[in-house]
Amino acid sequence: MYFTDRGIEELEERRGEETVTLAWLAEELRTFVDLHPQFEDAIDALATWLARPEDDPDL
């Protein structure tokens, strides 16, 4: 497990049974970037990656 997986594991353990919308996720990501602007590039890259279909040749 990578060090960064700890947060992913915590998310899965605490909220893994919840159902969320992409609109909710987008709002949470905006809030996170507002609070932590130093992570804007990483969040933007993640959101772009999540938005693209799996068969996108530009991946």
C-alpha positions as CSV (number, residue, x, y, z in Angstrom):
1,M,0.0,0.0,0.0
2,Y,1.3,3.4,-0.9
3,F,1.3,6.2,1.8
4,T,-1.4,8.0,-0.2
5,D,-3.6,4.9,0.0
6,R,-4.3,5.6,3.7
7,G,-6.7,8.4,2.9
8,I,-8.4,6.3,0.3
9,E,-8.7,3.4,2.7
10,E,-10.2,5.7,5.4
11,L,-12.7,7.1,2.9
12,E,-13.8,3.6,1.9
13,E,-14.1,2.5,5.6
14,R,-16.0,5.5,6.8
15,R,-18.2,6.3,3.8
16,G,-18.0,3.2,1.5
17,E,-21.6,2.3,1.9
18,E,-22.9,5.8,0.9
19,T,-24.2,6.7,-2.5
20,V,-23.2,10.0,-3.9
21,T,-23.8,12.0,-7.0
22,L,-21.1,13.4,-9.3
23,A,-22.6,16.9,-8.6
24,W,-21.9,16.3,-4.9
25,L,-18.4,15.2,-5.6
26,A,-17.8,18.2,-7.8
27,E,-18.9,20.5,-5.0
28,E,-16.8,18.8,-2.5
29,L,-13.8,19.1,-4.8
30,R,-14.5,22.8,-5.2
31,T,-14.7,23.3,-1.5
32,F,-11.4,21.4,-1.0
33,V,-9.6,23.6,-3.6
34,D,-11.0,26.7,-1.9
35,L,-9.6,25.6,1.4
36,H,-6.3,24.2,-0.1
37,P,-5.5,26.1,-3.3
38,Q,-2.0,24.5,-3.4
39,F,-3.7,21.3,-4.6
40,E,-5.7,22.9,-7.4
41,D,-3.6,21.3,-10.2
42,A,-3.9,17.9,-8.7
43,I,-7.6,18.2,-8.2
44,D,-8.1,19.5,-11.7
45,A,-6.1,16.6,-13.1
46,L,-8.2,14.1,-11.1
47,A,-11.5,15.7,-12.1
48,T,-10.4,15.7,-15.8
49,W,-9.4,12.0,-15.5
50,L,-12.7,11.1,-13.9
51,A,-14.7,13.0,-16.5
52,R,-13.3,11.2,-19.5
53,P,-14.7,7.9,-20.7
54,E,-12.5,4.8,-20.3
55,D,-12.2,4.4,-24.0
56,D,-10.9,8.0,-24.5
57,P,-7.7,7.7,-26.7
58,D,-6.3,10.8,-25.2
59,L,-5.8,9.2,-21.8
